[in-house]
Amino acid sequence: PEVAILGMCRSRTQLVVIDNEPQVRLMLPLSLSYDHRVINGADAARFTVKVAGMLADPSQLLIES
């Protein structure tokens, strides 16, 4: 059985504020569903942040071991 499922929706451009300046960014919504009996919520949150960081900067994929 599945312990976790990472879902990705369709990407879209969205206006966001970065350093007090509006910028248009391509956003990709992520959602992680997991079995709380097996996976700690803090670990799941760290995993989701790590995946989002790698998608935001694909050069990290070459550096990670």
All heavy atoms as TSV, in Angstrom:
chain	resi	resn	atom	element	x	y	z
A	1	PRO	N	N	0.821	-1.204	0.000
A	1	PRO	CA	C	0.000	0.000	0.000
A	1	PRO	C	C	0.858	1.258	0.000
A	1	PRO	O	O	2.000	1.232	0.439
A	1	PRO	CB	C	-0.806	-0.119	1.286
A	1	PRO	CG	C	-0.003	-1.007	2.166
A	1	PRO	CD	C	0.729	-1.933	1.243
A	2	GLU	N	N	0.300	2.329	-0.473
A	2	GLU	CA	C	0.996	3.603	-0.510
A	2	GLU	C	C	1.062	4.219	0.881
A	2	GLU	O	O	0.098	4.179	1.630
A	2	GLU	CB	C	0.321	4.597	-1.460
A	2	GLU	CG	C	0.436	4.239	-2.920
A	2	GLU	CD	C	-0.634	3.259	-3.366
A	2	GLU	OE1	O	-1.599	3.039	-2.618
A	2	GLU	OE2	O	-0.502	2.706	-4.454
A	3	VAL	N	N	2.224	4.752	1.217
A	3	VAL	CA	C	2.398	5.456	2.479
A	3	VAL	C	C	2.266	6.957	2.250
A	3	VAL	O	O	1.791	7.674	3.117
A	3	VAL	CB	C	3.777	5.107	3.100
A	3	VAL	CG1	C	4.027	5.927	4.344
A	3	VAL	CG2	C	3.850	3.629	3.406
A	4	ALA	N	N	2.660	7.412	1.058
A	4	ALA	CA	C	2.559	8.839	0.741
A	4	ALA	C	C	2.350	9.019	-0.753
A	4	ALA	O	O	2.814	8.214	-1.557
A	4	ALA	CB	C	3.819	9.567	1.172
A	5	ILE	N	N	1.640	10.072	-1.099
A	5	ILE	CA	C	1.404	10.419	-2.500
A	5	ILE	C	C	1.660	11.911	-2.654
A	5	ILE	O	O	1.101	12.725	-1.915
A	5	ILE	CB	C	-0.042	10.104	-2.925
A	5	ILE	CG1	C	-0.325	8.610	-2.775
A	5	ILE	CG2	C	-0.291	10.572	-4.358
A	5	ILE	CD1	C	-1.777	8.253	-2.968
A	6	LEU	N	N	2.542	12.263	-3.606
A	6	LEU	CA	C	2.829	13.664	-3.902
A	6	LEU	C	C	2.040	14.051	-5.145
A	6	LEU	O	O	2.207	13.465	-6.208
A	6	LEU	CB	C	4.327	13.867	-4.151
A	6	LEU	CG	C	4.759	15.278	-4.530
A	6	LEU	CD1	C	4.515	16.230	-3.364
A	6	LEU	CD2	C	6.219	15.300	-4.920
A	7	GLY	N	N	1.164	15.041	-4.981
A	7	GLY	CA	C	0.352	15.504	-6.094
A	7	GLY	C	C	0.831	16.850	-6.593
A	7	GLY	O	O	1.238	17.709	-5.811
A	8	MET	N	N	0.804	17.017	-7.911
A	8	MET	CA	C	1.167	18.288	-8.536
A	8	MET	C	C	0.032	18.714	-9.449
A	8	MET	O	O	-0.504	17.896	-10.187
A	8	MET	CB	C	2.450	18.135	-9.355
A	8	MET	CG	C	3.664	17.852	-8.529
A	8	MET	SD	S	5.155	17.735	-9.507
A	8	MET	CE	C	5.188	15.986	-9.793
A	9	CYS	N	N	-0.344	19.961	-9.369
A	9	CYS	CA	C	-1.401	20.511	-10.220
A	9	CYS	C	C	-0.782	21.221	-11.417
A	9	CYS	O	O	0.429	21.301	-11.544
A	9	CYS	CB	C	-2.256	21.486	-9.427
A	9	CYS	SG	S	-3.086	20.743	-8.035
A	10	ARG	N	N	-1.630	21.762	-12.241
A	10	ARG	CA	C	-1.172	22.510	-13.407
A	10	ARG	C	C	-0.485	23.801	-12.970
A	10	ARG	O	O	-0.972	24.514	-12.088
A	10	ARG	CB	C	-2.359	22.846	-14.284
A	10	ARG	CG	C	-2.000	23.556	-15.568
A	10	ARG	CD	C	-3.220	23.971	-16.326
A	10	ARG	NE	N	-4.163	22.880	-16.419
A	10	ARG	CZ	C	-4.808	22.549	-17.535
A	10	ARG	NH1	N	-4.623	23.233	-18.622
A	10	ARG	NH2	N	-5.655	21.555	-17.553
A	11	SER	N	N	0.645	24.101	-13.569
A	11	SER	CA	C	1.348	25.340	-13.234
A	11	SER	C	C	0.637	26.531	-13.890
A	11	SER	O	O	-0.027	26.387	-14.914
A	11	SER	CB	C	2.803	25.277	-13.676
A	11	SER	OG	O	2.880	25.103	-15.070
A	12	ARG	N	N	0.796	27.695	-13.258
A	12	ARG	CA	C	0.194	28.911	-13.800
A	12	ARG	C	C	1.011	30.111	-13.337
A	12	ARG	O	O	1.710	30.051	-12.323
A	12	ARG	CB	C	-1.248	29.067	-13.373
A	12	ARG	CG	C	-1.393	29.232	-11.889
A	12	ARG	CD	C	-2.811	29.375	-11.475
A	12	ARG	NE	N	-2.821	29.620	-10.042
A	12	ARG	CZ	C	-3.875	29.740	-9.316
A	12	ARG	NH1	N	-5.046	29.648	-9.879
A	12	ARG	NH2	N	-3.808	29.957	-8.038
A	13	THR	N	N	0.912	31.177	-14.081
A	13	THR	CA	C	1.611	32.394	-13.675
A	13	THR	C	C	0.773	33.108	-12.629
A	13	THR	O	O	-0.456	33.099	-12.690
A	13	THR	CB	C	1.866	33.324	-14.874
A	13	THR	OG1	O	0.633	33.611	-15.501
A	13	THR	CG2	C	2.823	32.695	-15.860
A	14	GLN	N	N	1.465	33.704	-11.655
A	14	GLN	CA	C	0.779	34.375	-10.563
A	14	GLN	C	C	1.616	35.566	-10.121
A	14	GLN	O	O	2.843	35.510	-10.119
A	14	GLN	CB	C	0.598	33.391	-9.409
A	14	GLN	CG	C	-0.243	33.903	-8.287
A	14	GLN	CD	C	-0.510	32.807	-7.261
A	14	GLN	OE1	O	-0.214	31.646	-7.471
A	14	GLN	NE2	N	-1.068	33.197	-6.151
A	15	LEU	N	N	0.949	36.622	-9.738
A	15	LEU	CA	C	1.617	37.812	-9.233
A	15	LEU	C	C	1.931	37.608	-7.750
A	15	LEU	O	O	1.041	37.317	-6.950
A	15	LEU	CB	C	0.722	39.038	-9.415
A	15	LEU	CG	C	1.323	40.379	-9.030
A	15	LEU	CD1	C	2.526	40.699	-9.916
A	15	LEU	CD2	C	0.284	41.470	-9.136
A	16	VAL	N	N	3.225	37.709	-7.378
A	16	VAL	CA	C	3.648	37.549	-5.987
A	16	VAL	C	C	4.514	38.747	-5.598
A	16	VAL	O	O	5.065	39.434	-6.454
A	16	VAL	CB	C	4.435	36.238	-5.763
A	16	VAL	CG1	C	3.551	35.045	-5.974
A	16	VAL	CG2	C	5.645	36.167	-6.664
A	17	VAL	N	N	4.631	39.002	-4.308
A	17	VAL	CA	C	5.464	40.092	-3.805
A	17	VAL	C	C	6.738	39.492	-3.229
A	17	VAL	O	O	6.697	38.675	-2.315
A	17	VAL	CB	C	4.730	40.906	-2.731
A	17	VAL	CG1	C	5.639	41.987	-2.178
A	17	VAL	CG2	C	3.461	41.502	-3.301
A	18	ILE	N	N	7.887	39.888	-3.785
A	18	ILE	CA	C	9.189	39.428	-3.319
A	18	ILE	C	C	10.033	40.663	-3.061
A	18	ILE	O	O	10.226	41.488	-3.960
A	18	ILE	CB	C	9.865	38.500	-4.346
A	18	ILE	CG1	C	8.990	37.273	-4.574
A	18	ILE	CG2	C	11.262	38.103	-3.891
A	18	ILE	CD1	C	9.477	36.345	-5.647
A	19	ASP	N	N	10.552	40.794	-1.840
A	19	ASP	CA	C	11.338	41.969	-1.445
A	19	ASP	C	C	10.565	43.263	-1.693
A	19	ASP	O	O	11.102	44.235	-2.236
A	19	ASP	CB	C	12.691	42.006	-2.167
A	19	ASP	CG	C	13.569	40.837	-1.787
A	19	ASP	OD1	O	13.463	40.370	-0.634
A	19	ASP	OD2	O	14.342	40.384	-2.640
A	20	ASN	N	N	9.288	43.262	-1.348
A	20	ASN	CA	C	8.405	44.430	-1.489
A	20	ASN	C	C	8.229	44.889	-2.925
A	20	ASN	O	O	7.902	46.054	-3.168
A	20	ASN	CB	C	8.886	45.596	-0.622
A	20	ASN	CG	C	8.735	45.303	0.855
A	20	ASN	OD1	O	7.807	44.612	1.249
A	20	ASN	ND2	N	9.646	45.809	1.655
A	21	GLU	N	N	8.463	43.996	-3.879
A	21	GLU	CA	C	8.258	44.322	-5.292
A	21	GLU	C	C	7.380	43.256	-5.926
A	21	GLU	O	O	7.629	42.061	-5.741
A	21	GLU	CB	C	9.590	44.390	-6.034
A	21	GLU	CG	C	10.487	45.521	-5.584
A	21	GLU	CD	C	11.747	45.610	-6.431
A	21	GLU	OE1	O	11.744	45.076	-7.558
A	21	GLU	OE2	O	12.712	46.208	-5.958
A	22	PRO	N	N	6.367	43.657	-6.686
A	22	PRO	CA	C	5.526	42.660	-7.360
A	22	PRO	C	C	6.284	42.026	-8.533
A	22	PRO	O	O	6.972	42.710	-9.290
A	22	PRO	CB	C	4.331	43.470	-7.850
A	22	PRO	CG	C	4.819	44.871	-7.929
A	22	PRO	CD	C	5.904	45.019	-6.903
A	23	GLN	N	N	6.182	40.710	-8.627
A	23	GLN	CA	C	6.817	39.967	-9.717
A	23	GLN	C	C	5.862	38.888	-10.192
A	23	GLN	O	O	5.080	38.345	-9.421
A	23	GLN	CB	C	8.119	39.326	-9.248
A	23	GLN	CG	C	9.176	40.300	-8.827
A	23	GLN	CD	C	10.456	39.604	-8.400
A	23	GLN	OE1	O	10.605	38.396	-8.513
A	23	GLN	NE2	N	11.399	40.384	-7.908
A	24	VAL	N	N	5.949	38.561	-11.466
A	24	VAL	CA	C	5.155	37.479	-12.030
A	24	VAL	C	C	6.011	36.219	-11.977
A	24	VAL	O	O	7.148	36.208	-12.456
A	24	VAL	CB	C	4.730	37.800	-13.477
A	24	VAL	CG1	C	3.991	36.634	-14.086
A	24	VAL	CG2	C	3.875	39.055	-13.511
A	25	ARG	N	N	5.471	35.166	-11.368
A	25	ARG	CA	C	6.194	33.904	-11.209
A	25	ARG	C	C	5.341	32.754	-11.685
A	25	ARG	O	O	4.113	32.788	-11.613
A	25	ARG	CB	C	6.552	33.649	-9.738
A	25	ARG	CG	C	7.532	34.635	-9.155
A	25	ARG	CD	C	8.895	34.377	-9.765
A	25	ARG	NE	N	9.850	35.369	-9.339
A	25	ARG	CZ	C	10.938	35.104	-8.640
A	25	ARG	NH1	N	11.216	33.889	-8.282
A	25	ARG	NH2	N	11.768	36.075	-8.331
A	26	LEU	N	N	5.996	31.711	-12.162
A	26	LEU	CA	C	5.315	30.478	-12.513
A	26	LEU	C	C	5.169	29.651	-11.242
A	26	LEU	O	O	6.164	29.317	-10.592
A	26	LEU	CB	C	6.116	29.708	-13.565
A	26	LEU	CG	C	5.480	28.428	-14.087
A	26	LEU	CD1	C	4.170	28.733	-14.802
A	26	LEU	CD2	C	6.435	27.727	-15.037
A	27	MET	N	N	3.935	29.337	-10.860
A	27	MET	CA	C	3.663	28.617	-9.617
A	27	MET	C	C	3.175	27.204	-9.940
A	27	MET	O	O	2.368	27.005	-10.850
A	27	MET	CB	C	2.600	29.356	-8.806
A	27	MET	CG	C	2.962	30.802	-8.499
A	27	MET	SD	S	4.437	30.991	-7.525
A	27	MET	CE	C	3.784	30.673	-5.925
A	28	LEU	N	N	3.675	26.232	-9.173
A	28	LEU	CA	C	3.273	24.833	-9.311
A	28	LEU	C	C	2.794	24.351	-7.950
A	28	LEU	O	O	3.605	24.087	-7.062
A	28	LEU	CB	C	4.445	23.971	-9.789
A	28	LEU	CG	C	4.194	22.475	-9.863
A	28	LEU	CD1	C	3.181	22.166	-10.962
A	28	LEU	CD2	C	5.485	21.728	-10.120
A	29	PRO	N	N	1.486	24.248	-7.758
A	29	PRO	CA	C	0.977	23.794	-6.462
A	29	PRO	C	C	1.357	22.330	-6.197
A	29	PRO	O	O	1.244	21.469	-7.072
A	29	PRO	CB	C	-0.541	23.924	-6.594
A	29	PRO	CG	C	-0.754	24.867	-7.727
A	29	PRO	CD	C	0.401	24.666	-8.645
A	30	LEU	N	N	1.847	22.056	-4.992
A	30	LEU	CA	C	2.189	20.705	-4.562
A	30	LEU	C	C	1.308	20.328	-3.384
A	30	LEU	O	O	0.983	21.166	-2.552
A	30	LEU	CB	C	3.651	20.629	-4.103
A	30	LEU	CG	C	4.726	20.938	-5.120
A	30	LEU	CD1	C	6.090	20.929	-4.440
A	30	LEU	CD2	C	4.703	19.935	-6.241
A	31	SER	N	N	0.957	19.057	-3.284
A	31	SER	CA	C	0.241	18.597	-2.110
A	31	SER	C	C	0.731	17.189	-1.776
A	31	SER	O	O	0.905	16.350	-2.660
A	31	SER	CB	C	-1.258	18.641	-2.356
A	31	SER	OG	O	-1.806	17.409	-2.629
A	32	LEU	N	N	1.008	16.971	-0.500
A	32	LEU	CA	C	1.503	15.686	-0.034
A	32	LEU	C	C	0.473	15.087	0.910
A	32	LEU	O	O	0.127	15.683	1.926
A	32	LEU	CB	C	2.844	15.858	0.687
A	32	LEU	CG	C	3.501	14.577	1.185
A	32	LEU	CD1	C	3.920	13.694	0.014
A	32	LEU	CD2	C	4.697	14.888	2.059
A	33	SER	N	N	-0.014	13.913	0.547
A	33	SER	CA	C	-0.914	13.158	1.421
A	33	SER	C	C	-0.128	11.971	1.940
A	33	SER	O	O	0.557	11.289	1.179
A	33	SER	CB	C	-2.133	12.663	0.647
A	33	SER	OG	O	-2.872	13.746	0.154
A	34	TYR	N	N	-0.216	11.720	3.248
A	34	TYR	CA	C	0.578	10.636	3.823
A	34	TYR	C	C	-0.138	10.018	5.006
A	34	TYR	O	O	-1.052	10.601	5.590
A	34	TYR	CB	C	1.960	11.144	4.234
A	34	TYR	CG	C	1.935	12.295	5.207
A	34	TYR	CD1	C	2.005	12.083	6.566
A	34	TYR	CD2	C	1.818	13.597	4.748
A	34	TYR	CE1	C	1.966	13.143	7.445
A	34	TYR	CE2	C	1.781	14.659	5.627
A	34	TYR	CZ	C	1.852	14.430	6.966
A	34	TYR	OH	O	1.800	15.464	7.845
A	35	ASP	N	N	0.281	8.825	5.344
A	35	ASP	CA	C	-0.283	8.090	6.464
A	35	ASP	C	C	0.380	8.574	7.745
A	35	ASP	O	O	1.577	8.356	7.943
A	35	ASP	CB	C	-0.044	6.588	6.256
A	35	ASP	CG	C	-0.759	5.725	7.279
A	35	ASP	OD1	O	-1.183	6.265	8.320
A	35	ASP	OD2	O	-0.892	4.517	7.026
A	36	HIS	N	N	-0.364	9.227	8.593
A	36	HIS	CA	C	0.179	9.802	9.827
A	36	HIS	C	C	0.669	8.739	10.800
A	36	HIS	O	O	1.436	9.036	11.699
A	36	HIS	CB	C	-0.877	10.677	10.511
A	36	HIS	CG	C	-1.196	11.913	9.757
A	36	HIS	ND1	N	-0.499	13.080	9.933
A	36	HIS	CD2	C	-2.123	12.162	8.805
A	36	HIS	CE1	C	-0.996	14.010	9.125
A	36	HIS	NE2	N	-1.973	13.478	8.431
A	37	ARG	N	N	0.240	7.494	10.606
A	37	ARG	CA	C	0.711	6.420	11.479
A	37	ARG	C	C	2.134	6.014	11.141
A	37	ARG	O	O	2.823	5.429	11.962
A	37	ARG	CB	C	-0.207	5.200	11.361
A	37	ARG	CG	C	-1.627	5.484	11.824
A	37	ARG	CD	C	-2.537	4.351	11.474
A	37	ARG	NE	N	-2.598	4.229	10.014
A	37	ARG	CZ	C	-3.285	3.292	9.378
A	37	ARG	NH1	N	-3.966	2.391	10.046
A	37	ARG	NH2	N	-3.301	3.248	8.057
A	38	VAL	N	N	2.586	6.332	9.931
A	38	VAL	CA	C	3.903	5.904	9.467
A	38	VAL	C	C	4.880	7.069	9.373
A	38	VAL	O	O	6.063	6.928	9.696
A	38	VAL	CB	C	3.788	5.206	8.090
A	38	VAL	CG1	C	5.138	4.750	7.587
A	38	VAL	CG2	C	2.818	4.033	8.163
A	39	ILE	N	N	4.402	8.236	8.934
A	39	ILE	CA	C	5.274	9.378	8.672
A	39	ILE	C	C	4.968	10.511	9.644
A	39	ILE	O	O	3.804	10.877	9.838
A	39	ILE	CB	C	5.096	9.872	7.219
A	39	ILE	CG1	C	5.491	8.764	6.246
A	39	ILE	CG2	C	5.915	11.123	6.963
A	39	ILE	CD1	C	5.235	9.091	4.803
A	40	ASN	N	N	6.005	11.060	10.236
A	40	ASN	CA	C	5.886	12.207	11.127
A	40	ASN	C	C	5.565	13.450	10.280
A	40	ASN	O	O	6.139	13.658	9.216
A	40	ASN	CB	C	7.202	12.391	11.880
A	40	ASN	CG	C	7.170	13.524	12.867
A	40	ASN	OD1	O	6.181	14.218	13.003
A	40	ASN	ND2	N	8.264	13.699	13.576
A	41	GLY	N	N	4.658	14.288	10.754
A	41	GLY	CA	C	4.259	15.481	10.011
A	41	GLY	C	C	5.400	16.436	9.737
A	41	GLY	O	O	5.483	17.039	8.661
A	42	ALA	N	N	6.331	16.592	10.692
A	42	ALA	CA	C	7.478	17.483	10.490
A	42	ALA	C	C	8.383	16.959	9.377
A	42	ALA	O	O	8.890	17.735	8.560
A	42	ALA	CB	C	8.262	17.644	11.785
A	43	ASP	N	N	8.580	15.643	9.333
A	43	ASP	CA	C	9.390	15.050	8.259
A	43	ASP	C	C	8.729	15.243	6.899
A	43	ASP	O	O	9.391	15.532	5.897
A	43	ASP	CB	C	9.611	13.561	8.514
A	43	ASP	CG	C	10.484	13.295	9.719
A	43	ASP	OD1	O	11.308	14.169	10.062
A	43	ASP	OD2	O	10.353	12.207	10.306
A	44	ALA	N	N	7.419	15.099	6.853
A	44	ALA	CA	C	6.689	15.306	5.598
A	44	ALA	C	C	6.796	16.749	5.130
A	44	ALA	O	O	6.978	17.008	3.934
A	44	ALA	CB	C	5.221	14.912	5.779
A	45	ALA	N	N	6.719	17.693	6.059
A	45	ALA	CA	C	6.843	19.112	5.703
A	45	ALA	C	C	8.246	19.410	5.183
A	45	ALA	O	O	8.400	20.125	4.186
A	45	ALA	CB	C	6.529	19.985	6.910
A	46	ARG	N	N	9.279	18.865	5.839
A	46	ARG	CA	C	10.656	19.073	5.357
A	46	ARG	C	C	10.851	18.475	3.960
A	46	ARG	O	O	11.505	19.079	3.110
A	46	ARG	CB	C	11.655	18.468	6.340
A	46	ARG	CG	C	11.904	19.337	7.544
A	46	ARG	CD	C	13.070	18.829	8.370
A	46	ARG	NE	N	12.735	17.608	9.095
A	46	ARG	CZ	C	12.207	17.578	10.308
A	46	ARG	NH1	N	11.930	18.712	10.938
A	46	ARG	NH2	N	11.940	16.432	10.894
A	47	PHE	N	N	10.265	17.307	3.718
A	47	PHE	CA	C	10.360	16.682	2.396
A	47	PHE	C	C	9.718	17.567	1.337
A	47	PHE	O	O	10.292	17.796	0.273
A	47	PHE	CB	C	9.686	15.311	2.420
A	47	PHE	CG	C	9.555	14.691	1.063
A	47	PHE	CD1	C	10.645	14.090	0.455
A	47	PHE	CD2	C	8.345	14.723	0.382
A	47	PHE	CE1	C	10.524	13.526	-0.806
A	47	PHE	CE2	C	8.220	14.156	-0.873
A	47	PHE	CZ	C	9.321	13.558	-1.474
A	48	THR	N	N	8.526	18.094	1.628
A	48	THR	CA	C	7.825	18.940	0.668
A	48	THR	C	C	8.612	20.211	0.371
A	48	THR	O	O	8.718	20.635	-0.785
A	48	THR	CB	C	6.420	19.296	1.200
A	48	THR	OG1	O	5.731	18.088	1.521
A	48	THR	CG2	C	5.635	20.057	0.165
A	49	VAL	N	N	9.203	20.811	1.395
A	49	VAL	CA	C	10.026	22.011	1.198
A	49	VAL	C	C	11.257	21.675	0.356
A	49	VAL	O	O	11.650	22.443	-0.530
A	49	VAL	CB	C	10.430	22.620	2.562
A	49	VAL	CG1	C	11.496	23.675	2.399
A	49	VAL	CG2	C	9.210	23.191	3.248
A	50	LYS	N	N	11.876	20.515	0.597
A	50	LYS	CA	C	13.065	20.103	-0.164
A	50	LYS	C	C	12.714	19.895	-1.641
A	50	LYS	O	O	13.430	20.351	-2.535
A	50	LYS	CB	C	13.641	18.823	0.440
A	50	LYS	CG	C	14.880	18.332	-0.213
A	50	LYS	CD	C	16.046	19.195	0.140
A	50	LYS	CE	C	17.339	18.535	-0.298
A	50	LYS	NZ	N	18.483	19.353	0.016
A	51	VAL	N	N	11.594	19.220	-1.905
A	51	VAL	CA	C	11.159	18.992	-3.292
A	51	VAL	C	C	10.850	20.326	-3.971
A	51	VAL	O	O	11.258	20.563	-5.113
A	51	VAL	CB	C	9.934	18.055	-3.343
A	51	VAL	CG1	C	9.318	18.030	-4.725
A	51	VAL	CG2	C	10.330	16.655	-2.919
A	52	ALA	N	N	10.163	21.225	-3.284
A	52	ALA	CA	C	9.838	22.534	-3.858
A	52	ALA	C	C	11.114	23.316	-4.170
A	52	ALA	O	O	11.211	23.973	-5.206
A	52	ALA	CB	C	8.952	23.322	-2.902
A	53	GLY	N	N	12.101	23.247	-3.282
A	53	GLY	CA	C	13.371	23.931	-3.527
A	53	GLY	C	C	14.099	23.379	-4.734
A	53	GLY	O	O	14.696	24.126	-5.510
A	54	MET	N	N	14.062	22.054	-4.895
A	54	MET	CA	C	14.727	21.441	-6.051
A	54	MET	C	C	14.016	21.786	-7.352
A	54	MET	O	O	14.660	21.969	-8.384
A	54	MET	CB	C	14.814	19.937	-5.873
A	54	MET	CG	C	15.764	19.534	-4.785
A	54	MET	SD	S	15.742	17.758	-4.600
A	54	MET	CE	C	17.446	17.471	-4.198
A	55	LEU	N	N	12.697	21.875	-7.313
A	55	LEU	CA	C	11.960	22.263	-8.516
A	55	LEU	C	C	12.188	23.736	-8.848
A	55	LEU	O	O	12.200	24.116	-10.021
A	55	LEU	CB	C	10.465	21.989	-8.338
A	55	LEU	CG	C	10.067	20.511	-8.292
A	55	LEU	CD1	C	8.608	20.383	-7.913
A	55	LEU	CD2	C	10.338	19.841	-9.624
A	56	ALA	N	N	12.366	24.561	-7.829
A	56	ALA	CA	C	12.610	25.988	-8.055
A	56	ALA	C	C	13.999	26.238	-8.617
A	56	ALA	O	O	14.207	27.186	-9.375
A	56	ALA	CB	C	12.433	26.761	-6.750
A	57	ASP	N	N	14.968	25.391	-8.249
A	57	ASP	CA	C	16.349	25.534	-8.713
A	57	ASP	C	C	16.866	24.165	-9.158
A	57	ASP	O	O	17.488	23.447	-8.377
A	57	ASP	CB	C	17.225	26.096	-7.592
A	57	ASP	CG	C	18.652	26.373	-8.051
A	57	ASP	OD1	O	18.903	26.368	-9.269
A	57	ASP	OD2	O	19.500	26.596	-7.173
A	58	PRO	N	N	16.593	23.771	-10.413
A	58	PRO	CA	C	16.956	22.434	-10.881
A	58	PRO	C	C	18.457	22.124	-10.826
A	58	PRO	O	O	18.835	20.960	-10.839
A	58	PRO	CB	C	16.467	22.420	-12.334
A	58	PRO	CG	C	15.442	23.483	-12.410
A	58	PRO	CD	C	15.854	24.525	-11.421
A	59	SER	N	N	19.307	23.141	-10.739
A	59	SER	CA	C	20.747	22.857	-10.644
A	59	SER	C	C	21.069	22.098	-9.361
A	59	SER	O	O	22.077	21.402	-9.293
A	59	SER	CB	C	21.554	24.151	-10.713
A	59	SER	OG	O	21.290	24.970	-9.591
A	60	GLN	N	N	20.204	22.199	-8.342
A	60	GLN	CA	C	20.397	21.437	-7.107
A	60	GLN	C	C	20.323	19.939	-7.352
A	60	GLN	O	O	20.937	19.162	-6.624
A	60	GLN	CB	C	19.347	21.818	-6.065
A	60	GLN	CG	C	19.516	23.191	-5.493
A	60	GLN	CD	C	18.471	23.440	-4.398
A	60	GLN	OE1	O	17.852	22.534	-3.885
A	60	GLN	NE2	N	18.305	24.704	-4.052
A	61	LEU	N	N	19.597	19.529	-8.377
A	61	LEU	CA	C	19.489	18.107	-8.692
A	61	LEU	C	C	20.844	17.533	-9.108
A	61	LEU	O	O	21.112	16.352	-8.881
A	61	LEU	CB	C	18.449	17.880	-9.793
A	61	LEU	CG	C	17.026	18.224	-9.415
A	61	LEU	CD1	C	16.133	18.171	-10.635
A	61	LEU	CD2	C	16.513	17.287	-8.349
A	62	LEU	N	N	21.676	18.348	-9.721
A	62	LEU	CA	C	22.998	17.884	-10.137
A	62	LEU	C	C	23.963	17.814	-8.971
A	62	LEU	O	O	24.900	17.017	-8.972
A	62	LEU	CB	C	23.559	18.804	-11.220
A	62	LEU	CG	C	22.722	18.925	-12.486
A	62	LEU	CD1	C	23.305	19.994	-13.403
A	62	LEU	CD2	C	22.657	17.584	-13.198
A	63	ILE	N	N	23.740	18.632	-7.955
A	63	ILE	CA	C	24.654	18.719	-6.816
A	63	ILE	C	C	24.332	17.669	-5.761
A	63	ILE	O	O	25.208	17.122	-5.124
A	63	ILE	CB	C	24.611	20.131	-6.193
A	63	ILE	CG1	C	25.063	21.146	-7.234
A	63	ILE	CG2	C	25.465	20.218	-4.957
A	63	ILE	CD1	C	24.835	22.589	-6.823
A	64	GLU	N	N	23.029	17.363	-5.584
A	64	GLU	CA	C	22.613	16.422	-4.543
A	64	GLU	C	C	23.196	15.044	-4.807
A	64	GLU	O	O	23.301	14.599	-5.932
A	64	GLU	CB	C	21.083	16.333	-4.490
A	64	GLU	CG	C	20.435	17.567	-3.979
A	64	GLU	CD	C	20.711	17.802	-2.509
A	64	GLU	OE1	O	20.670	16.865	-1.725
A	64	GLU	OE2	O	20.960	18.977	-2.177
A	65	SER	N	N	23.540	14.382	-3.700
A	65	SER	CA	C	24.047	13.007	-3.847
A	65	SER	C	C	23.073	12.022	-3.276
A	65	SER	O	O	22.163	12.313	-2.584
A	65	SER	CB	C	25.377	12.877	-3.127
A	65	SER	OG	O	25.258	13.269	-1.794
